[in-house]
Amino acid sequence: MFDALTKGFKAARNRLAGLTELTEPNVEAALREVRLSLLEADVELGVVKSFLARVKEKALGEVVRTRIKAQSGQTVKVSAGEVFVKICHDELVAFMSAGDGPPIVMAPKGEPTGVMMVGLQGSGKTTTCAKLARLLKKQNHRPLLVAADMQRPAAVEQLKILGEQIGVPVFNVAGAEPLEICRQALAHAREAKHDIVVYDTAGRLAIDEPLMAELRAIKDDVDPGNVLLVVDAMIGQDAVKTSKAFHDRLGLTGVVLTKLDGDARGGAALSVKDVTGAPVRYVGVGETLDKFEEFRADGMASRVLGMGDVVGLMKDFQEVVDEKDAAEKAMKMLEGQFTLDDFLEQIRMIQKMGSMKDIIAKMPGMGDMLPADVNIDDRELVRVEAIIQSLTKFERRDPYALIREPTRVTRVAKGSGQPEKQVDELIQKFLMMKQMMDGLGANLGMMGRVPGMKNLAMAKQLRKQMAQGGMGGMPGMGGFPGMGGMPGMGGFPGMGGFPGMGGMAGGGESMTKMRTLSAAEKNARKAARKREKDARKKSRR
């Protein structure tokens, strides 16, 4: 997601690498890269022009101070490229921000809040209604789903099945008109003390007058207060046109972008608010009902610029992890008691958080560390899970058994359907990580005897490992097996690592496929490095 945008902003930053001032020629060169990526990502042309004009105006008026004082009091070096990225970040946030108000405006106390979901067929409207209801239920609301789409076959049945899965009641009147269903649903919500009513309305393959008339009648009658348009992010420019048509007739309060986990170019997220005035409120980032979140403009802007999204990452983490359990697992790791059963639990937790590519994209700095053509395969986690499940209970507790008796490796390889080499590689990486964490816990000297100092000593040891380019992380954060040469590559508390990413920067043989650069590409990169070096020399004169 947003690969085209991120690529363009990275290229712009590289254009300004080593420079100490923002002049019209170098800003124009950087903006050219941004312009191409925005257009490639299906951002509306008027939005592109407006965005570039605002960035250029701020960039040319900016005095670049190469050294600034941070809040901690330390002096930090800042380059022209970093100043340019900060300006782009602020403008992206301004373009996408919905303001300080909540995504759903609540009705006065005692009256149910209405949320009317509208959109074309195929945009994922019915599933989005269930996802929203699940999210609202988690926020301690009592939602009611209303099946008012009598146009599409099985739409009512689909919503009832989804409602059953999330434990939210679904209201429908068989054979009634959509307007009558919504009217009766509101009365039922008042009686049953539901505080939010989510109306799933009909859609069409294209916008037509009968559809708009039906939706307008429902809105006028039940006065929902919130009208959210569900838009498929993968339709690009059409997403903006659709949003404008619905907004002109219904007065949208927000937009929900679905299928952002697919091959979406991401342009709709940047364009919708500027063209329609209706901001993006929620985004669907996966097929399952839990892959739905409130849209955060600052997080999205950071990801577009390749800066990660720590807040979003921690929200994902909190969704699937029990903090107390994670802390206990972290201590087990540091005491050398971490087993392959614990490792298997963590793999399953990672799978719940979403795709590895999406998780890594949210990690600050990872966008720059990973090669553009690296293939992060989610199926690698499935393969690792198959290997661990093929081990006996004894082998999971004592992986050294596979080293003492190589015939066990042969059996596990056959049972998991994986090559013996991959079984060996997984066990070796796991044991290496276990030994390292065990060493951190044991090598404390006199400090280990001082009450309250044990964890501090562990933290210092781990920081030392990071400084030496060892397996990174923070206390209780196991790092990624196979990514030993990348400083600061920690995981989350109690997470053993991301298998299948070995070989990047000196962590063993890679289990991912990386494209070999051609001679022309190597020469192009060499020329780019020379230009940057010449620019730095020129700026020092």
N, C-alpha and C positions, 0 to 999 in steps of 0.2 A: 504494500500500500504506500502511495506517495513516493515511489522510487524515482519517478521522472522529476518531481519537484526537488527532492533531496539532492539528486545528481546535479541539477542546475545551480543550486545554491552553493554546493561544494566547489563547483568549477569557478563560480564567482569569487569565492573566498580565496581559492588558489591563485586567481589573477592578481589579488592584492597582497599575496604572501611576501613578507619582508619589507613592504613599503611602510613609510612613516607618515604619509599625508594622503588625503583624499583629494585628488584633482579631477577636473572634468574629464580628461582623457582616460585615466584609469577607472573612474567610476562608470563611464560609458561602456568600457570593455567588460566590467563586471555585470552591469545591467543587461548587456547583450546576452550573456549566459542565462540570466534569470528569465529574460523575456522568452527565450526559446523553450525553457523548461515549463513555464506557465502555460504557453500555448500548447505544448505537447501534452500537458496534463488536463487539457480541455477546460481551462479557465476562460471565462467569457472575455472577448476582446476588449470591451470597454473597461472591465475590471482590471485587466492587465495594464492598460494605458494609465489608469488612475493610480494604481499601486506603484508603478515605476516612477511616475511623476512625483509622488509624495516621497518616495525613498531618495530620489535624486536631489530634491529640494533640501531634505534634511542632511544628506551626506555631504553636499557641497558647502553647506553652512557650518559643518562640524569641524572644530579645531581638534586635531588628534593629539592627545597628550600621551606620549609613549610610556610614561610612568605615572601611576595613580596610587593613592593610598586607599587600601581596602578598609572595611569596618574593623578588622582585627588590628589595624595599625601598621600592617606590613605594606611595603611598596611592591606593586605588581606591574610587570611589563605588559603593555597593551599595543597591539599592532593595528594598522589601518583596516586589515581584513576583519579583525574582531569587532572594531567599531561599526563597520558596515553590516556585519551579521546582527549586531544588537539593534541597529536601525530597522533592518528587515524584520526582526522578531517583533518589535513593537508595532510595526505597521501591519503585520499579519494578524496579531492579536486584535488590533483595532478593526480590521476588516471582518473578522469572524466573531468577535465578542458579542454576547447577548446582553451585556450589561450586568448589573448587580442583582436584578430580580430573580426569583426562583423560576425553574422551567415550567412549573404548573402553578397558576394563580388560584389559590384556594377560595372557596365561597365563604360567605359569612357563617359563623358557628351555628350548627343545627341544620344547615342546608347542604345537601350533597354537592360536591364539586364535579362538574361535567367535563369530560375530555373526549372530544369528537375526533376520531381518526379517519382521515380521508386520503384518497390516492388512487392511482390506476391499478388495474389488475396486474398481478405478477411482481408488485413492488415489495411484497412481504407484509402486507397490512395486518392480516389476521394474526400471524405469528408475532408481529410487533405489539399488538394489543395484549397478548398473553405475556410477553416479555415485560411490558410496562406494568401490568398488573402484579407480576411477581416482584418487581423492583419496589413498587408502592407498598406491597404487603410486608416486605423486609423493613420498610421505613415505618412500620406500625400503623399503616392505614388499613381500612376494611373495604377493598375495592369490589365492585360488581362489574362483570363483563356483560355486554349487551350484544347479542348476535342479530344485527339489523341488516346484514347483507343477504337479501333474499334473491339476489340475481345469480350468483355463482353457485353451481351445484355443490353440495356437501360443505359449503362454507360454515353453516350452523354446526354441523357435526364436527368439523375440524376444531372450531372454537370450544365446543363442549369437551372434546378430548384433551385439548391443551389446558383448559380450566381445571379439569380433573387432576392433571399432572402437577399443577402448582397449588391446588387446594383453594381455588377461587370460584364462586358460583357463577353460572352463566344463565342469563335471562333471555327467553325467547317465547313468542306466541306463534304457534304453528298456523301457517296460512294467512297471517295478518300482514298488513302493509308496513313498510319500514317506519313510517312516521308514527303509526299507532303503537308499534313495538317500543320505540324510544319513549313515547309518552307514558306507557304503562310501566316501563322499566324505572322511570324517575319516581313514580308513585310507590313502586315496590321498594326502591332504595330508601325512601323516607321511612317506610314502615319497618324495614329490616335493619335500620340504623347503619347503612353503608355510607361512608363519608366521601367516596369517590366512585363515579360511574364512568366506565370506559365504553364508548359506543363504537362498534366495528361496523362501518357503513359500506355500501356497495361501491364497486369500482367498474371501470370499463377499460377496454384495450386502448381507447383514445378518449380525449375529453369531448363530451357532447352535451347538448342543451338539456335533454331529459335528466341526465345524471346531475347536472348542476342545479336544476330546479328541485330535484328530490333532496339534495344535500342542503340547499338553502331553506327549504320548508322545515327540515329537521332542526336546523340551527335556530331558526326564528321561534320554533315552538318550545324546545327544551332549554334554549339559551345556555349552552354548555360552559361558556366562559373561556374555554381552551379549545382551539381548533388546530390540530397537528397534522401536517401533511407528511405522509410516508413516501419517500423517494428512493428509488434504486440508484445508488451512487455510481453504478457501472454504466448508466446511460449517458453520462457526460453532459454535453451542452443541453440535451433534452430535459435534464433534471431542472435546469434553471427556467426553461420555457414553461414546463409543467407547473413549477412553483408559482410563477407569475400569473398563469391563468387561474389557478385555484385562489391565489391571494386576492386577485381583482374581484372575484365573485363572493368569496367567503370570509375574507379578512383573517388570514392565518395569524396565529400567535406564535407559531414555531414550526420547525421542520425536523423530521427524523430521517437521518440517512442510514440506509440499510446496506448490507453486503460490502462494508468497508474492508472486510478481511479478504475479499477476492482480488481480482486484477484491477480494482478501481484506480483510476488515475488521480483521483482526489480533487479535481478542479471544482466539483460542485460545492465542496465544503467552503472554498474560498469565494465562490461566486454568489451563492444563494442570498445571503444577507444583503449584499450590496445591490443586487438587482431587484429583489422583492421587498426588502425591509423586514422580512421574517427571519429571525436568526435560527441557526441549527440548535436544537435543544437536547436531542439524544442521538446516539449512534449505535447501530447494530454491528458487532464485530465478530460474529460467528453464528453458526446454525443453531446451537443449543439455546435453551431459554435463559441461561445465565449470562450469555454473551451480549449484554446490553448495558450501556452506561450513559451517564449524563455527559454531554459534550463540554469539554474544557478547551477554550480557545488557546490559552497559554501552553497547555500540554501539546495540543496539535501543532501549534507554531514551532515549538521546540523540536518535535519529531520531524517536521518538514525540513527544518534546518540541520537535521542530523545531530541534535544536541541531547536526544533522549527525553524521557518523561518520567522522572523519579516518582512524582505524586501518583501518576497513573499506575506505575509498576507496583507501588506499595499497596494501592487499592486492590489490584489483582491478587497480590500476595495475601492480604487480609481476608479475601473471599474464600480462600482454600486452606488456610493454615490456622491451626490453633496455636496462639502465641506461647501458652504455657508448655504445650507439647514440643514446640520448636525449640524453646530454651533448654528443655531437658535433653533433646536430641543433640543440641550444640555442645552441652557439657559431656555427653557420652562420647562425642567425637574427640573432644580435647583430652578425655581420659583413656582414649584408645579402645573404647567398648563398641564402637560403631560397626554394625554388621551389614551383610548384603541384604538382609531383610529390611533394615532401616533404609538402605540405598534404594530398594525397590519401592518403598513407600514414597520416597522423594521423587522418583521418576513419575509415579502416578500423580503426584501433586503438581509437577511441572506440566503434565499433560492437561490437567484441569485448568491451568492458567491460560492456555491457548498455545498457539504455534511458537516454536522456538525463535523463529525469525522475528515475530512480533515482540516477544519478551526481550530479545537482544536489542531490537530497535529502540526500546524504551530506556536502555542503559546508557547514561551519558558517556560520550567518547567512543562507544562501540562502533558507531557508524564510520568513524575514521580508521579504526583499527582493522575492521574486516575488509578484505578485498572485495571490490564491486561484483566480481564474478564467482564468489564463493557460494557453494550450494549447501544450504543448511537444511538437511532432510529430517522432517519430523518422524519419519518411519524408523530412524536410527534408534529412537527411544523404544519403539515397539520391539526392535531386534534385541536390544539390551534386556528388556523385560522378559523376552522369550528365553534368553540365555540364563538369567537368574532363576526363572521359574523351573528350568530344567535341572537345577542343582538340587541335591538332597538337603534335608534340614541340617545334617552334619556339615556338609560342604558350605552352606551359607554361614554357619557359625565359624568354620575354620577353612577359609579359602586356600590356605597353604597346602591342603590335601591335594589340590589339583596340580601343584608343583611337585609334590612328593610322588604322586602316582599319575603320570601322564595319560594312562588309559582312561582316567576319569574325564579328561578333556575331550577325548574321542567320543565318549558316551554323550556328554553334554552337547557337543557339536551336532551329533545326529539327532538328539532329542529336540534341539532348538531350530534345526534347519539352517545353522550358520556355520561358516568355515571354522576350523580349529584355530586358525590364526586370530580370528576376532574374539574367540573365547579366551585365548591366552592374553590378548591385549587388554581386554576388560579386567581380568583378574589382576594383571600386573599393575594397571593404573589404580585400581581400587586399593591394593596393598600398599602402593607407594603413597597414596593420600593418607591411608590409615597410619602408616609409620610416621609420616610427617606430623600429623595431628597428635599422635602419641608422644612424639619428641617434644612438641610444644608444651604438653602437659607435664612431662617428667623433668625437663631440663630447667628447673627453676632455682636450684641451689638453695641458699639460706632464705631467699624471699618466699619460697613455698611454705615456710613454717610460720610466717607472719599472718595472723588472721586478716582476711579481707584483701590480701595482696596477691593471692594465687591467680585470680582472673586478670589482674593488671599485668602480671608477669607474662601471662599467656598472650595478652594483647601486644606487649612490647616485642615478644618473640615473633609474632605474626607480622608485625610491621617491619621487622628486620628482614624477614623472608621476602616481603613485598619489595623492599628497597633493593634487594639483591636480584630481583627479577624472578623470584620463586613463585609458587602457587599463591596468588593473591587472596585477599579477603579481609574480613574483620573477625573478631572473636566469635567462634561458632559458625562462621561462614566458610564452608568447605572448599570453595573454588570450583573450577571446572576441570575434571580430569583431562589431561592432554592439552591444557592451555597453560602449561607451567611457565612459558617464557613471556607471558603478557602480564606486566605488573598491574596490581589493582584489580585482577579479575576475580573478585569474590562472588559468592552466590548470595543466598538469603540465609537467615538463621536456621540451622538444622538441615540445610540442603546440601547434599553431597556433591553435586555437580551436574554438568550437562555432558553426557557421553557423546561420542561421535564427532567431537570437534577437535580431535587431536591433530597435531602436525602444524597448527598455525603458530608460528613464532617459537618453534623448538619444543613442542610437546609430544614428540613421538610421531609415528606414521599416521597420516591423515586417513580418516574414514569418510571424508567428503571429497567431492570431485572439484578440482580447480583447473580452469582453462589456462593453457600455456600461451604466453604472449607471443605474437608474431614479431618478426624483425622490424616491421613498420611501426608497430605499437611501442616496441622498446625504444626505437629512435625518437618517437614522438614524446615519450616520457622523459628521455634524456634531454631533448630540446627544451621541454617545459622547465626542467630543473635548472638548465643553464640560464633561461630567461629570468627565473626567480633570483638566481645568484647575482646576475648582472644588475637587477633592480635593487637588490640590497646594497650592492657596492655603490650604486648611483645615489641612493638615499643617504649614505654615510658621508658623501663628499660635502 
